[in-house]
Every structure is written in structure tokens, then in C-alpha cells.
């Protein structure tokens, strides 16, 4: 079962949440990455022990879309269009959850 596969949270809200969480955790130079006019990742820099470390969070919406499409046995009219939209929401919500978990682990000295 895929977590958040029914999320109705707009992708832009998940992206804003990720940015806010990264800024709160000391991220610098947050950059949005686009492919074919579609946001597909976020890159940022965090200082680790005084050294700036770059990170990249790819959304991989196409992979989520492929997986969601494979779950549909008999698509009705418009189903595949809705899957494209749902894949974007799901991918970004998953990343938002992942960032929250990672930042919490860092704050608790678990990693």
C-alpha cells in the first residue's frame, strides 16, 4: 500500500511545507527544479559541521504515476487524467512527510 495515495493536499502546499521545514532547520539557497514546466524537485544547502553540503530531493512524479496507473484495472473516462494529478499530490506529500521525519531525527540526535 502506498502512503498518501489518496492525499487531497495540493502539491504547492506540500512544497511550501517542505521549504518552511528546511528553513527552520537552517537550510540555505533553496532551489526549485523544473522539468517540462513541472516542478520535479528541490535542492538546498545545509551547513554540516561548518561545511556547506548540497542536497537534492527529487519528486519522481512519473514513477508514482506509473504505479498508480498499474493499480487501475478498468479505467473510465478521465481516470488517467486524475491519476496524473494524484501522482503529483502523492509524490510531494510523501516528500513532505519524509522531510518532517528526517528533521525530527536530526533534532533528536538519532542520526
C-alpha positions as CSV (number, residue, x, y, z in Angstrom):
1,X,0.0,0.0,0.0
2,X,1.3,3.4,-1.0
3,X,1.1,6.0,1.8
4,X,-0.7,9.2,0.8
5,X,-2.1,7.8,-2.5
6,X,-5.4,9.4,-1.7
7,X,-4.0,12.8,-0.5
8,X,-6.0,15.8,-1.4
9,X,-3.4,18.3,-0.2
10,X,-2.4,20.4,-3.2
11,X,1.2,19.8,-4.3
12,X,2.1,23.5,-3.8
13,X,1.1,23.3,-0.1
14,X,3.4,20.3,0.4
15,X,6.2,22.1,-1.3
16,X,5.7,25.2,0.9
17,X,5.7,23.0,3.9
18,X,9.0,21.4,2.8
19,X,10.6,24.8,2.3
20,X,9.4,26.1,5.6
21,X,10.7,23.0,7.4
22,X,14.1,23.3,5.7
23,X,14.4,26.9,6.5
24,X,13.6,26.2,10.2
25,X,16.3,23.6,10.1
26,X,18.9,26.0,8.8
27,X,18.8,25.3,5.1
28,X,20.4,27.8,2.7
29,X,19.9,28.5,-1.0
30,X,16.7,26.5,-1.6
31,X,16.2,26.0,-5.3
32,X,13.2,24.6,-7.2
33,X,13.9,22.2,-10.1
34,X,11.6,22.0,-13.1
35,X,11.3,19.6,-16.0
36,X,8.9,20.4,-18.8
37,X,7.3,23.3,-16.9
38,X,6.6,20.9,-14.0
39,X,8.2,21.1,-10.5
40,X,10.1,17.9,-10.1
41,X,12.5,18.5,-7.2
42,X,14.0,20.8,-4.6
43,X,17.7,21.4,-4.0
44,X,19.2,23.1,-0.9
45,X,22.3,23.6,1.0
46,X,22.8,22.8,4.7
47,X,25.8,23.6,6.8
48,X,27.1,20.4,8.5
49,X,30.0,20.9,10.9
50,X,30.8,24.2,9.2
51,X,30.8,22.7,5.7
52,X,28.1,23.6,3.2
53,X,26.5,20.3,2.0
54,X,24.2,20.3,-1.1
55,X,21.2,18.0,-1.1
56,X,18.5,17.2,-3.8
57,X,15.0,15.9,-3.2
58,X,13.6,14.6,-6.5
59,X,9.8,14.1,-6.5
60,X,9.8,11.4,-9.2
61,X,6.2,12.1,-10.1
62,X,6.4,9.9,-13.2
63,X,7.2,6.8,-11.1
64,X,4.3,7.5,-8.8
65,X,2.0,8.0,-11.8
66,X,3.2,4.7,-13.3
67,X,2.5,2.8,-10.0
68,X,-0.9,4.4,-9.6
69,X,-1.8,3.6,-13.2
70,X,-0.9,0.0,-12.6
71,X,-3.4,-0.2,-9.8
72,X,-6.3,0.6,-12.1
73,X,-7.9,-2.4,-13.7
74,X,-10.6,-0.8,-15.9
75,X,-10.0,2.9,-16.3
76,X,-13.1,5.1,-17.0
77,X,-13.2,8.3,-19.0
78,X,-10.9,10.8,-17.2
79,X,-9.3,8.3,-14.9
80,X,-5.8,8.7,-16.3
81,X,-6.1,12.5,-16.1
82,X,-7.0,12.2,-12.5
83,X,-4.1,9.8,-11.9
84,X,-1.6,12.4,-13.3
85,X,-2.9,15.0,-10.8
86,X,-3.0,12.5,-7.9
87,X,0.6,11.4,-8.6
88,X,1.8,14.9,-8.2
89,X,0.0,15.4,-4.9
90,X,1.1,12.0,-3.6
91,X,4.8,12.5,-4.6
92,X,5.0,15.8,-2.9
93,X,3.1,14.7,0.2
94,X,5.5,11.8,0.6
95,X,8.5,14.1,0.4
96,X,6.9,16.5,2.9
97,X,6.4,13.6,5.4
98,X,10.0,12.3,4.7
99,X,11.5,15.8,5.4
100,X,9.5,16.0,8.6
101,X,10.8,12.7,9.8
102,X,14.4,13.4,8.8
103,X,14.4,16.8,10.5
104,X,12.8,15.2,13.7
105,X,15.5,12.5,13.7
106,X,18.2,15.1,13.4
107,X,16.7,17.2,16.2
108,X,16.6,14.2,18.5
109,X,20.2,13.2,17.7
110,X,19.1,9.9,16.2
111,X,21.2,10.3,13.1
